[in-house]
Amino acid sequence: MTSSPPPPTTALDSGSRDFVTMMVADQLFGIPVLSVQDVLGPQRITRIPLAPGEVAGALNLRGRIVTAIDVRRRLGLPAREAGKSGMSIVVDQVGELYSLIVDTVGEVLSLPADAFERNPATLDPQWREVSAGIYRLEGKLMVVLDVARLLDIRRAEAA
């Protein structure tokens, strides 16, 4: 009697999670890779009058209007240095596209699900509001962004 070989291991079977990493003001952040639609270099952004401060403006992505969110402003961090342009991570939230403007985009990390931790009590309250949890990496802390809460600007303005 012959036995069939075991099925191939997938990311879901191994209990790992994949994240697109980014840097914002020297802090490492991650977004679940399945939330990311596109990664763009510097873009021409058109200001939107009377928009909340976190909204940098709008950009055109292959004929679609995309709302650009300045992640630094959303997290209460100082503005990017003059002359330095950020990169954009495009995410889809309930059928709408948003561009998250960050300092740099890193690599895709596959991390074990069992290494995921809840937000520590010492995490900045404004960051805790948009964080799903953290991963402790070699010498770094990666804050996992909850895209839905990050984009909930009305809630942030009320706070």
N, C-alpha and C positions, 0 to 999 in steps of 0.2 A: 504494500500500500504506500503510495507516495503522498506527501503532504504539499500543499501549495505554499509558495513563499509568502511571507507576511506582506500586508499591503504597505505601499510606500508611506513614509512619515511626512505629514504636511505641517505647516506652521500651526494649524489649528490643533493637530494631534499632539504636537510637542509642547503646547502650552506657552508659546512665545507670542509676543506682540511686536508689531513693526511700527516704527515712528520715523517721521521726517524730522530731523533736528534743525534747530535754528538758534542763532545768537541774537539777543536783544540786550544792549548795555552790559556786555560781558557775562550775561546769565544764559545758561543752556536751557532751551525749551524743546519740547517734543509735541508733535501733533500726530494722532493715529494716521498711518499712511492711507487708509481707506477714505479718510476725509479730504485728502488732497486731490484736487483736479489738475493742477498745473503749477509749475515753478517758473517765475519770470525774472529777468534781470530788471534794471531800472526802467521805469515806464513814465510816459508823459501823463500826468494826472491833472484833470481839470477841477478847480475848486468848485464847491457847491455852496452858494450863499446861504447863510443862516443854518448851516449844518452843525451838529454838535462838534466839539473840539476834536474828538477822536476820529472823526470822518475827515480824511485827508482830501477826499474828492471822489472823482469817478474816472475810470479809464475804459477804453474800448478794447475788448478782447475778441478778435475774430467776429466783429459785428454785434457783440453783446456788451451792454453797459454793465460795468462791474463797480460796485462800491468799494473804495479803498479805505481801509482802517489802519491808522497809525498805531501799531501795537505799543510803541513807547508811550504815547500819550494815554492810551487806554490803561496802561499799567502805572501811570503816574510818574514816569521816568523823565529825565531831562531830554530835551530835543536832540536829535542827531546833529553832529557838527556840521557847520555850513560847508557846502561843497561835497558832502558825502551822501551819495544816494543809496537807498536801501534796495532790497530785493523783495519780490512779492510771492506769497504762497496763496494760490487761488483755492478757495474751498466752496463747496456747495452746501448751503443751509436752507432747507425746506424749499428747494427749487430756485433760490436766488444765489448768484455768485458774489463772493466777497474776496477782495484781495487783502491779505494781511501783510502790511509792510513791516519787514524786519531788517535787522542790520545785515546778516548773512544767513545763507541756508547751508546746512552741513550735509551729512550723509544720512542714509536710511539705516537705523539701528534695529536689530531684532533682539529684543530683551525677554528674559524669562518672566512669565506672568507671576510666578511666586516671589519675584524680587520687588514687585510693585508695592509701594507703601502709601498709606493715607497721608494727607497733609500734616506735617508736624505743627505743633502749637506755635513754634517760633517763626513760621512762614509769614511774611508780610500779609496783613489782612486783605489788602487790595489784590495781591497775587492769589491768596487762598480762595477769593471769590471766583476766580476764573480757572482754578487748578482742579484737575481730577485726582491728583496725587503726585507722587514723586518716584524717581529711581535714584539710588545712590550709586554712582559710577566711580571709577578710579579717580579720586580727588575732585570730583564734580558732583553737583546735584542737578539732575534733569527734572524740571517741572513739566508735568504733562498738562497741556492746555485743554480745557473743555471748550471746544469751539462754540457751542451754543451759548454758553455763559459769557464767553469773550465777546460775542456779537450782540449780547443783550445790553445795548447802550442805554436804552430807556431806564432800565433797572439801575445802571451805574449812575445816571444823572440824578435819580431820586435819592441815592445814598449820600 
